[in-house]
C-alpha cells in the first residue's frame, strides 16, 4: 500500500523562486531513494481561520506564504528506508544549510491513504 509524507511550511514570499529551485534539486534525491512522486504547492487560496488554519499551524509571519507538499512512496517500509538514507546523504545537509524558510516551523507527518481514486 502507498505511503505519503505530508509537509506544511511558511516561506517568505520573496523566497518563492529560491524555494522552487531547492525543491527541484531535492526531488530527484527523494526519487533516487524510493519516492514515486514529489509535489510542491504554493498557496493560492488559503483563507484565514478563526480557530485554526494553515498559517496558524506554522506560525506564518507577515510576508510569508504557505507551501503544502507531499511525497508518495510505494510503502511505509520504503519510506522509512529512504528517510534513513536521506539523513545520511551529504547532499541533504547542503539543503539544510541553505533552506529559504524556517525549518523549525515546518509541520510534517507520515500518512497511510484511506482513499486514492
NORUR-V387841 format. One record per residue. N is the residue number from 1. RES is the residue in one letter. SS is DSSP state (H for helix, E for strand, L for the rest). PSI is psi in radians with two decimals (999 if undefined). Layout:
n->N res->RES ss->SS psi->PSI
n->N res->RES ss->SS psi->PSI
This chain:
n->1 res->X ss->L psi->2.47
n->2 res->X ss->L psi->2.81
n->3 res->X ss->E psi->2.52
n->4 res->X ss->E psi->2.29
n->5 res->X ss->E psi->2.26
n->6 res->X ss->E psi->2.57
n->7 res->X ss->E psi->2.52
n->8 res->X ss->E psi->2.31
n->9 res->X ss->E psi->2.64
n->10 res->X ss->E psi->2.25
n->11 res->X ss->E psi->2.26
n->12 res->X ss->E psi->2.30
n->13 res->X ss->H psi->-0.63
n->14 res->X ss->H psi->-0.26
n->15 res->X ss->H psi->0.25
n->16 res->X ss->H psi->-0.87
n->17 res->X ss->H psi->-0.66
n->18 res->X ss->H psi->-0.69
n->19 res->X ss->H psi->-0.80
n->20 res->X ss->H psi->-0.75
n->21 res->X ss->H psi->-0.77
n->22 res->X ss->H psi->-0.80
n->23 res->X ss->H psi->-0.71
n->24 res->X ss->H psi->-0.56
n->25 res->X ss->H psi->-0.57
n->26 res->X ss->H psi->-0.59
n->27 res->X ss->H psi->-0.79
n->28 res->X ss->H psi->-0.52
n->29 res->X ss->H psi->-0.80
n->30 res->X ss->H psi->-0.73
n->31 res->X ss->H psi->-0.64
n->32 res->X ss->H psi->-0.61
n->33 res->X ss->L psi->0.18
n->34 res->X ss->L psi->-0.20
n->35 res->X ss->E psi->2.53
n->36 res->X ss->E psi->-0.33
n->37 res->X ss->E psi->2.42
n->38 res->X ss->E psi->2.17
n->39 res->X ss->E psi->2.27
n->40 res->X ss->E psi->2.21
n->41 res->X ss->E psi->2.20
n->42 res->X ss->E psi->2.39
n->43 res->X ss->L psi->2.36
n->44 res->X ss->L psi->-0.70
n->45 res->X ss->L psi->1.29
n->46 res->X ss->L psi->1.70
n->47 res->X ss->L psi->2.67
n->48 res->X ss->L psi->2.36
n->49 res->X ss->L psi->2.98
n->50 res->X ss->L psi->-0.62
n->51 res->X ss->L psi->-0.76
n->52 res->X ss->L psi->2.79
n->53 res->X ss->L psi->3.11
n->54 res->X ss->H psi->-0.73
n->55 res->X ss->H psi->-0.78
n->56 res->X ss->H psi->-0.66
n->57 res->X ss->H psi->-0.61
n->58 res->X ss->L psi->0.22
n->59 res->X ss->L psi->0.82
n->60 res->X ss->L psi->2.45
n->61 res->X ss->L psi->2.95
n->62 res->X ss->L psi->2.32
n->63 res->X ss->L psi->0.05
n->64 res->X ss->E psi->2.60
n->65 res->X ss->E psi->2.82
n->66 res->X ss->E psi->2.39
n->67 res->X ss->E psi->2.27
n->68 res->X ss->E psi->2.18
n->69 res->X ss->E psi->2.73
n->70 res->X ss->E psi->2.69
n->71 res->X ss->E psi->2.23
n->72 res->X ss->E psi->2.46
n->73 res->X ss->E psi->2.74
n->74 res->X ss->L psi->-0.48
n->75 res->X ss->L psi->2.90
n->76 res->X ss->H psi->-0.65
n->77 res->X ss->H psi->-0.75
n->78 res->X ss->H psi->-0.69
n->79 res->X ss->H psi->-0.78
n->80 res->X ss->H psi->-0.76
n->81 res->X ss->H psi->-0.70
n->82 res->X ss->H psi->-0.76
n->83 res->X ss->H psi->-0.69
n->84 res->X ss->H psi->-0.78
n->85 res->X ss->H psi->-0.71
n->86 res->X ss->H psi->-0.75
n->87 res->X ss->H psi->-0.43
n->88 res->X ss->H psi->-0.18
n->89 res->X ss->L psi->2.20
n->90 res->X ss->H psi->-0.41
n->91 res->X ss->H psi->-0.54
n->92 res->X ss->H psi->-0.59
n->93 res->X ss->H psi->-0.65
n->94 res->X ss->H psi->-0.71
n->95 res->X ss->H psi->-0.73
n->96 res->X ss->H psi->-0.55
n->97 res->X ss->H psi->-0.27
n->98 res->X ss->L psi->0.57
n->99 res->X ss->L psi->2.36
n->100 res->X ss->L psi->0.55
n->101 res->X ss->E psi->2.97
n->102 res->X ss->L psi->1.76
n->103 res->X ss->H psi->-0.33
n->104 res->X ss->H psi->-0.36
n->105 res->X ss->H psi->0.07
n->106 res->X ss->L psi->2.43
n->107 res->X ss->E psi->2.51
n->108 res->X ss->E psi->2.86
n->109 res->X ss->E psi->2.89
n->110 res->X ss->E psi->2.46
n->111 res->X ss->E psi->2.39
n->112 res->X ss->L psi->2.11
n->113 res->X ss->L psi->2.44
n->114 res->X ss->L psi->-0.54
n->115 res->X ss->L psi->2.34
n->116 res->X ss->L psi->1.66
n->117 res->X ss->L psi->999
